Amino acid sequence: MTIDRDRILEVLDKTHSGPVYKERDYNIEVVSKNLKNAVTKYGLEKTADRANPVNMDDDLADRYYQAGFEAAINIGLMCRDTSRVITFNREELQAGIDAAPKEFWLGDGNQRVLYQHRKPEDNKLPVWTVPLSIAVTEDVFLPLVESLARIPQVDALEGPSLETVWGHPLRSGSPYEHLAGRYQADLMREAIKRAGREGMPMDAVGSSTTHYGVLGGYGVPGGYHPKHDLILILSIADFWTSYESLFKLTHASVTGGKYISASSWVMLGGYAGGPEGTAVASVAYTLLMIAAFQGSRTGVPPFDIKYMGNCGRRAQWALGIANQAVSRNTEIVVHSINNQVAGPATKMLLYETLVGMTNLAASGVSNVVGTRSAGGRRTNYLSPLEHQFGGEVYKAAAGISREHANSIANTFIPKYEDMLVEQPDGQSFQECYNVETLEPTAEWQQMYDEVRDEAIQAGLNFP
């Protein structure tokens, strides 16, 4: 897939010609009102089913797609830098969806990975990318990434993110971020070399929230490779974008890039409202990110604002039905996130992973980036073992029915749902792993073994 320059220019023109709104008016009068209208028009009120966290109704998923498509046309994307809304009519939105690839390859040599569209209950193996861009200290970065790359179920790498660069604080929006782009690329390549997985595809740039890291690390000599790696474009809030994201798009184009991850998140309990409005918002936002940023993989998962995760019943239901809506009605490579809140060396983290990854696999998601150990809120709080477990579950769940996934959700959500708001931090990488041998502590290994046995008893067939 080649990035279409004419489409870039059309989007840039829209950022300067679309309707003007004040922030509050856009959020309430455009976003909230249109999501509510779509829920009403398509008869989606009170369809969220807490008793069944994984949706099993195809007709309902299709109605959510129709509602999301219409909401996307009526809402658009607000550009923070111009206070104008980037809008697409029905034909433009559909053309963007149709232009998205059904499959593509990333990586090099024997580490090439096929990203392909999946339907709900599809037995095609999905792609597991690790970890999310959780902050770590420089001394931890190399051994942690090497250990992650050694996991057979891991297909690609995104994070973690650096807290400092050569001992100096990595400040957002500063020249430090520009340096961090290339610095992280160097560290990542050294880690995969040590792991014996040179050529493994990567997402650029986990350490940089703005465009400066991408400018410093993607498409430069020795940096992330435009032909083999994904460039990350994330929006800043529900239905909002910025020049920062558009700079990443134009940089991908001028460096000969082909592959873009266009994604964001929506807040359950925010302007989207409850799980029904949030699911519509997830669909709508996904379609807009495809149209605006030419995503090779695209997805917008919901996070519950009450605990900043998505492993509870309401969020799992919204997560599943939104992904089913898109995977049933398009042929895009659907991307999503299972947002856990418990930390490493806790069974809760593994239970959250078991529920969420099973739901995502059964709902037709092609590629998940995870895990968000400890909700990403603490430095160095991630370890390889939960990422190994996430990959094992995700791939073992390919081809299972949504009824089976729902049974797993109802079995394991009660084990942690009372702890979602007051989450256990668990232990840091240095506390639950031997950093020299890259082996987990006996306690953490035992937790993993016990939950893995529970997953097998629940019907997942691990290799």
C-alpha positions as CSV (number, residue, x, y, z in Angstrom):
1,M,0.0,0.0,0.0
2,T,1.4,3.4,-1.0
3,I,0.4,6.5,0.9
4,D,-1.8,8.7,-1.3
5,R,-0.5,12.2,-1.4
6,D,-3.7,13.6,-3.0
7,R,-5.6,12.2,0.0
8,I,-3.2,13.9,2.4
9,L,-3.7,17.2,0.7
10,E,-7.4,16.8,0.8
11,V,-7.3,16.3,4.5
12,L,-4.9,19.2,5.0
13,D,-7.3,21.4,3.1
14,K,-10.2,20.3,5.2
15,T,-8.3,21.3,8.4
16,H,-8.5,24.9,7.0
17,S,-11.9,24.9,5.4
18,G,-14.1,22.9,7.7
19,P,-16.7,24.3,10.1
20,V,-15.3,26.3,13.1
21,Y,-16.3,25.3,16.7
22,K,-15.4,26.2,20.2
23,E,-14.1,23.2,22.1
24,R,-17.1,22.9,24.4
25,D,-19.6,23.4,21.6
26,Y,-17.9,20.7,19.5
27,N,-17.7,18.2,22.4
28,I,-21.3,18.7,23.5
29,E,-23.3,19.9,20.5
30,V,-21.5,17.8,17.9
31,V,-20.0,14.7,19.5
32,S,-22.4,13.9,22.3
33,K,-25.5,15.0,20.5
34,N,-24.8,13.0,17.3
35,L,-23.8,9.9,19.3
36,K,-27.0,10.0,21.2
37,N,-29.0,10.6,18.0
38,A,-27.4,7.5,16.4
39,V,-28.1,5.3,19.4
40,T,-31.7,6.4,19.3
41,K,-32.2,6.1,15.5
42,Y,-30.8,2.6,15.3
43,G,-32.6,1.3,18.4
44,L,-29.5,0.7,20.5
45,E,-30.7,2.0,23.8
46,K,-30.2,-0.4,26.7
47,T,-28.7,-3.1,24.4
48,A,-25.5,-3.4,26.5
49,D,-25.7,-6.7,28.3
50,R,-23.7,-6.9,31.6
51,A,-24.6,-10.5,32.0
52,N,-23.0,-11.4,28.7
53,P,-19.8,-9.3,28.3
54,V,-19.1,-10.8,24.8
55,N,-21.8,-9.9,22.3
56,M,-23.2,-12.9,20.3
57,D,-25.8,-11.0,18.2
58,D,-24.6,-10.4,14.6
59,D,-27.6,-8.2,13.7
60,L,-26.9,-6.0,16.7
61,A,-23.2,-5.7,15.7
62,D,-24.3,-4.6,12.2
63,R,-26.7,-2.0,13.6
64,Y,-23.8,-0.6,15.6
65,Y,-21.8,-0.3,12.4
66,Q,-24.5,1.5,10.6
67,A,-24.9,3.9,13.6
68,G,-21.1,4.4,13.8
69,F,-20.9,5.1,10.0
70,E,-23.5,7.8,10.2
71,A,-22.1,9.3,13.4
72,A,-18.7,9.5,11.7
73,I,-20.2,11.6,8.9
74,N,-21.9,13.9,11.3
75,I,-19.1,14.3,13.8
76,G,-15.8,14.4,11.8
77,L,-12.4,15.1,13.5
78,M,-11.7,18.4,15.2
79,C,-8.2,19.8,14.5
80,R,-6.9,21.5,17.6
81,D,-4.6,23.8,15.7
82,T,-7.2,25.3,13.5
83,S,-10.4,24.8,15.5
84,R,-12.0,23.4,12.3
85,V,-13.6,20.1,11.8
86,I,-12.3,17.7,9.2
87,T,-15.5,16.2,7.7
88,F,-16.1,13.4,5.2
89,N,-19.3,12.7,3.2
90,R,-20.6,9.2,2.8
91,E,-18.7,8.6,-0.5
92,E,-15.4,9.9,0.9
93,L,-15.7,7.9,4.1
94,Q,-16.5,4.7,2.2
95,A,-13.7,5.3,-0.3
96,G,-11.2,5.5,2.6
97,I,-12.5,2.3,4.0
98,D,-12.3,0.6,0.6
99,A,-8.7,1.8,0.1
100,A,-7.5,0.2,3.3
101,P,-5.5,-3.0,2.8
102,K,-7.0,-6.4,3.6
103,E,-3.5,-7.7,4.5
104,F,0.1,-6.5,4.5
105,W,3.5,-7.8,5.6
106,L,5.9,-6.1,8.0
107,G,9.4,-7.1,9.1
108,D,12.3,-8.6,7.2
109,G,13.8,-12.0,6.4
110,N,12.5,-14.9,8.6
111,Q,10.8,-12.4,10.9
112,R,8.3,-11.1,8.4
113,V,4.8,-11.0,9.8
114,L,1.4,-11.2,8.0
115,Y,-1.2,-8.7,9.2
116,Q,-4.6,-9.8,7.8
117,H,-8.2,-9.0,8.2
118,R,-10.1,-11.4,10.5
119,K,-13.9,-11.9,11.0
120,P,-15.5,-12.8,14.3
121,E,-14.6,-16.4,15.3
122,D,-12.0,-16.5,12.6
123,N,-9.3,-19.2,13.0
124,K,-6.6,-17.1,11.2
125,L,-3.8,-16.4,13.7
126,P,-3.7,-12.8,14.9
127,V,-0.6,-10.7,15.4
128,W,0.7,-10.0,18.9
129,T,2.7,-6.8,19.4
130,V,4.4,-6.0,22.8
131,P,4.6,-4.0,25.0
132,L,2.5,-0.9,25.2
133,S,4.6,2.2,25.7
134,I,5.0,2.0,29.4
135,A,7.8,4.1,30.9
136,V,11.0,2.3,31.9
137,T,14.4,3.5,33.1
138,E,17.4,3.2,30.7
139,D,19.1,0.5,32.7
140,V,16.0,-1.7,32.3
141,F,15.2,-1.0,28.7
142,L,17.7,-3.4,26.9
143,P,17.3,-6.5,29.1
144,L,13.5,-6.1,29.2
145,V,13.1,-5.7,25.4
146,E,15.5,-8.6,24.8
147,S,13.4,-10.8,27.1
148,L,10.2,-9.8,25.4
149,A,11.7,-10.5,21.9
150,R,12.7,-14.0,23.0
151,I,9.0,-14.9,23.6
152,P,7.9,-17.2,20.6
153,Q,4.3,-15.8,20.6
154,V,5.6,-12.2,20.2
155,D,5.4,-11.1,16.5
156,A,6.3,-7.4,16.7
157,L,7.6,-4.7,19.2
158,E,6.2,-1.3,20.1
159,G,7.4,-0.2,23.5
160,P,8.4,0.4,26.2
161,S,9.1,4.1,26.3
162,L,12.2,5.7,27.8
163,E,11.9,7.9,30.9
164,T,15.2,9.5,30.2
165,V,17.7,9.8,27.3
166,W,21.4,9.4,28.3
167,G,20.3,10.3,31.9
168,H,18.4,13.4,30.9
169,P,14.6,13.7,31.4
170,L,12.6,13.1,28.3
171,R,10.4,16.1,28.1
172,S,7.3,16.0,25.8
173,G,7.4,18.4,22.9
174,S,11.1,19.2,23.4
175,P,14.3,18.5,21.4
176,Y,14.8,15.6,23.8
177,E,12.0,13.8,22.0
178,H,13.8,14.3,18.7
179,L,16.9,12.6,20.1
180,A,14.8,9.9,21.6
181,G,13.4,8.7,18.3
182,R,16.7,7.5,17.0
183,Y,18.0,6.5,20.4
184,Q,15.0,4.1,20.9
185,A,15.5,2.7,17.4
186,D,19.1,1.9,18.3
187,L,18.2,0.3,21.5
188,M,15.4,-1.8,20.0
189,R,17.6,-3.1,17.2
190,E,20.3,-4.0,19.7
191,A,17.7,-5.9,21.8
192,I,16.3,-7.9,18.9
193,K,19.9,-8.7,17.8
194,R,20.6,-10.1,21.2
195,A,17.4,-12.1,21.1
196,G,18.3,-13.6,17.7
197,R,15.3,-12.0,16.0
198,E,16.8,-9.4,13.7
199,G,14.3,-8.2,11.2
200,M,11.4,-8.2,13.6
201,P,8.8,-5.5,12.8
202,M,8.4,-2.5,15.1
203,D,6.0,0.4,15.8
204,A,7.6,3.8,15.7
205,V,8.1,5.7,18.1
206,G,6.9,4.4,21.5
207,S,8.9,7.0,23.5
208,S,7.5,10.0,21.8
209,T,4.0,11.3,22.1
210,T,4.5,14.1,19.6
211,H,5.8,14.1,16.1
212,Y,9.4,15.0,17.1
213,G,10.3,11.4,17.9
214,V,9.0,10.3,14.5
215,L,11.0,13.0,12.8
216,G,14.1,11.9,14.6
217,G,13.7,8.2,14.4
218,Y,11.6,7.1,11.4
219,G,13.1,7.0,7.9
220,V,16.5,8.3,9.1
221,P,19.7,6.3,8.5
222,G,19.8,3.5,11.1
223,G,16.3,4.3,12.4
224,Y,12.9,2.7,12.0
225,H,12.5,1.4,8.4
226,P,9.7,2.9,6.4
227,K,9.3,-0.3,4.4
228,H,9.3,-2.7,7.3
229,D,7.9,-0.8,10.4
230,L,4.7,0.9,11.3
231,I,4.4,4.6,12.1
232,L,2.2,5.3,15.1
233,I,-0.5,8.0,14.7
234,L,-2.6,8.5,17.8
235,S,-5.2,11.2,18.3
236,I,-5.2,13.4,21.4
237,A,-8.8,12.9,22.7
238,D,-12.2,11.7,21.5
239,F,-12.7,12.8,17.9
240,W,-9.8,15.3,18.2
241,T,-6.6,15.5,16.1
242,S,-3.8,17.9,15.6
243,Y,-0.9,19.0,13.4
244,E,1.3,16.6,15.4
245,S,-0.6,13.7,14.0
246,L,-0.7,15.2,10.5
247,F,3.1,15.8,10.6
248,K,3.5,12.1,11.2
249,L,1.4,11.3,8.2
250,T,3.3,13.7,5.9
251,H,6.6,12.4,7.3
252,A,5.6,8.9,6.5
253,S,4.9,10.0,2.9
254,V,8.1,12.0,2.3
255,T,10.3,9.1,3.7
256,G,8.6,6.5,1.5
257,G,6.7,4.9,4.3
258,K,3.8,2.5,3.5
259,Y,2.4,1.4,6.8
260,I,0.5,3.5,9.3
261,S,-1.2,2.6,12.6
262,A,-4.1,5.0,12.9
263,S,-5.7,4.7,16.3
264,S,-6.9,6.3,19.5
265,W,-9.4,5.6,22.3
266,V,-12.8,6.7,23.5
267,M,-13.8,7.2,27.1
268,L,-16.7,5.2,28.4
269,G,-18.5,7.7,30.8
270,G,-17.1,10.7,28.9
271,Y,-18.7,12.6,26.0
272,A,-19.8,9.3,24.5
273,G,-21.9,8.4,27.5
274,G,-22.6,4.8,28.5
275,P,-21.5,1.6,26.8
276,E,-24.0,2.0,23.9
277,G,-22.8,5.5,22.9
278,T,-19.2,4.5,23.5
279,A,-19.5,1.5,21.2
280,V,-20.9,3.7,18.4
281,A,-18.1,6.2,19.1
282,S,-15.5,3.5,18.8
283,V,-16.9,2.5,15.4
284,A,-17.2,6.1,14.2
285,Y,-13.7,7.1,15.3
286,T,-12.2,4.0,13.8
287,L,-13.7,4.9,10.4
288,L,-12.6,8.5,10.6
289,M,-9.0,7.5,11.4
290,I,-9.0,5.3,8.3
291,A,-10.3,8.1,6.1
292,A,-8.0,10.8,7.6
293,F,-4.8,8.9,8.1
294,Q,-4.9,6.0,5.6
295,G,-4.4,3.4,8.4
296,S,-2.9,0.1,7.4
297,R,-4.2,-1.1,10.8
298,T,-6.9,0.9,12.7
299,G,-8.9,0.7,15.8
300,V,-10.3,2.8,18.7
301,P,-10.9,0.8,21.9
302,P,-13.0,2.1,24.8
303,F,-11.5,2.8,28.2
304,D,-13.8,3.1,31.3
305,I,-13.2,6.5,32.8
306,K,-14.0,5.1,36.3
307,Y,-10.8,3.0,36.4
308,M,-9.0,3.8,33.1
309,G,-9.1,0.3,31.8
310,N,-11.4,-1.9,29.8
311,C,-11.6,-5.3,31.5
312,G,-14.8,-4.7,33.4
313,R,-18.2,-5.9,32.1
314,R,-19.4,-2.6,30.5
315,A,-16.1,-1.9,28.7
316,Q,-15.6,-5.5,27.6
317,W,-19.1,-5.5,26.0
318,A,-18.4,-2.2,24.2
319,L,-15.0,-3.4,23.2
320,G,-16.3,-6.6,21.7
321,I,-19.3,-5.3,19.9
322,A,-17.5,-2.3,18.4
323,N,-14.7,-4.6,17.0
324,Q,-17.3,-7.1,15.7
325,A,-19.2,-4.3,14.0
326,V,-16.0,-3.2,12.1
327,S,-14.6,-6.7,11.4
328,R,-18.0,-7.9,10.1
329,N,-18.7,-4.9,7.8
330,T,-15.3,-4.0,6.5
331,E,-12.2,-5.8,5.4
332,I,-9.7,-3.7,7.3
333,V,-7.0,-5.0,9.6
334,V,-8.6,-4.2,13.0
335,H,-6.3,-3.1,15.8
336,S,-7.2,-3.0,19.5
337,I,-5.9,-2.8,23.0
338,N,-6.7,-4.9,26.1
339,N,-6.2,-2.3,28.9
340,Q,-5.4,-4.1,32.1
341,V,-5.0,-2.1,35.4
342,A,-3.4,-4.7,37.7
343,G,0.4,-4.9,37.9
344,P,2.9,-7.7,37.3
345,A,3.2,-10.6,39.8
346,T,-0.6,-10.5,40.4
347,K,-3.2,-13.1,39.3
348,M,-5.5,-10.2,38.6
349,L,-3.4,-9.1,35.7
350,L,-3.5,-12.6,34.2
351,Y,-7.2,-12.9,34.7
352,E,-7.8,-9.5,33.0
353,T,-5.6,-10.7,30.1
354,L,-7.4,-14.0,29.8
355,V,-10.8,-12.3,29.5
356,G,-9.8,-9.4,27.2
357,M,-7.6,-11.3,24.8
358,T,-10.2,-14.1,24.4
359,N,-12.9,-11.5,23.6
360,L,-10.6,-9.7,21.1
361,A,-9.7,-12.9,19.3
362,A,-13.3,-14.1,19.1
363,S,-14.5,-10.6,17.9
364,G,-12.3,-10.5,14.8
365,V,-9.4,-8.3,15.9
366,S,-6.3,-8.8,13.8
367,N,-3.6,-7.2,15.9
368,V,-3.5,-6.3,19.6
369,V,-0.7,-4.3,21.3
370,G,-0.4,-5.1,25.0
371,T,-0.3,-5.6,27.8
372,R,-0.9,-2.4,29.8
373,S,0.6,-3.8,32.9
374,A,-0.4,-1.7,36.0
375,G,-2.4,0.5,33.6
376,G,0.8,2.1,32.5
377,R,0.8,4.3,35.6
378,R,4.1,3.2,37.1
379,T,7.7,3.2,35.8
380,N,9.2,-0.3,35.2
381,Y,6.0,-2.1,36.1
382,L,5.8,-4.6,33.3
383,S,7.4,-8.0,32.8
384,P,7.8,-10.6,30.0
385,L,5.6,-13.3,31.7
386,E,2.3,-11.5,31.3
387,H,3.2,-10.7,27.7
388,Q,3.9,-14.4,27.1
389,F,0.6,-15.2,28.6
390,G,-1.2,-12.6,26.5
391,G,0.2,-14.0,23.3
392,E,-0.6,-17.6,24.3
393,V,-4.2,-16.7,25.1
394,Y,-4.7,-14.6,22.0
395,K,-3.5,-17.3,19.6
396,A,-5.2,-20.1,21.4
397,A,-8.5,-18.2,21.2
398,A,-8.4,-17.9,17.4
399,G,-11.3,-19.8,16.1
400,I,-13.3,-20.1,19.3
401,S,-17.0,-19.1,19.4
402,R,-18.2,-16.0,21.0
403,E,-20.3,-18.1,23.2
404,H,-17.1,-19.8,24.5
405,A,-15.5,-16.4,24.9
406,N,-18.5,-15.2,26.9
407,S,-18.3,-18.2,29.1
408,I,-14.7,-17.4,29.9
409,A,-15.5,-13.8,30.6
410,N,-18.3,-14.8,33.0
411,T,-16.0,-17.3,34.7
412,F,-13.1,-15.0,35.3
413,I,-14.4,-11.4,35.6
414,P,-15.8,-12.2,39.1
415,K,-12.3,-13.0,40.2
416,Y,-11.2,-9.3,39.8
417,E,-14.1,-6.9,39.1
418,D,-14.2,-5.7,42.7
419,M,-10.6,-4.6,42.4
420,L,-10.8,-2.6,39.2
421,V,-11.0,0.8,40.9
422,E,-8.4,0.1,43.6
423,Q,-5.9,-1.9,41.5
424,P,-2.9,-3.8,42.9
425,D,0.4,-2.4,41.6
426,G,2.1,-5.7,41.9
427,Q,5.9,-5.7,41.4
428,S,8.4,-3.9,39.1
429,F,10.4,-5.8,36.5
430,Q,13.4,-5.8,38.9
431,E,11.3,-7.2,41.7
432,C,9.6,-10.1,39.8
433,Y,12.5,-11.0,37.4
434,N,16.2,-11.7,37.7
435,V,17.5,-9.0,35.4
436,E,20.7,-11.0,34.7
437,T,19.2,-14.4,33.8
438,L,15.9,-12.9,32.5
439,E,13.9,-15.4,34.5
440,P,10.8,-14.7,36.7
441,T,10.8,-15.3,40.4
442,A,9.4,-18.6,41.6
443,E,6.3,-16.8,43.0
444,W,5.5,-15.1,39.7
445,Q,6.1,-18.3,37.7
446,Q,3.7,-20.2,40.0
447,M,0.9,-17.6,39.5
448,Y,1.4,-17.9,35.8
449,D,1.3,-21.7,35.9
450,E,-1.8,-21.8,38.0
451,V,-3.8,-19.3,35.8
452,R,-2.6,-21.0,32.7
453,D,-4.0,-24.3,34.0
454,E,-7.3,-22.5,34.7
455,A,-7.4,-21.3,31.1
456,I,-6.8,-24.8,29.8
457,Q,-9.6,-26.1,32.1
458,A,-11.8,-23.3,30.6
459,G,-11.3,-24.8,27.1
460,L,-8.4,-23.0,25.6
461,N,-5.9,-25.3,23.8
462,F,-2.4,-24.0,24.4
463,P,0.4,-25.5,22.2
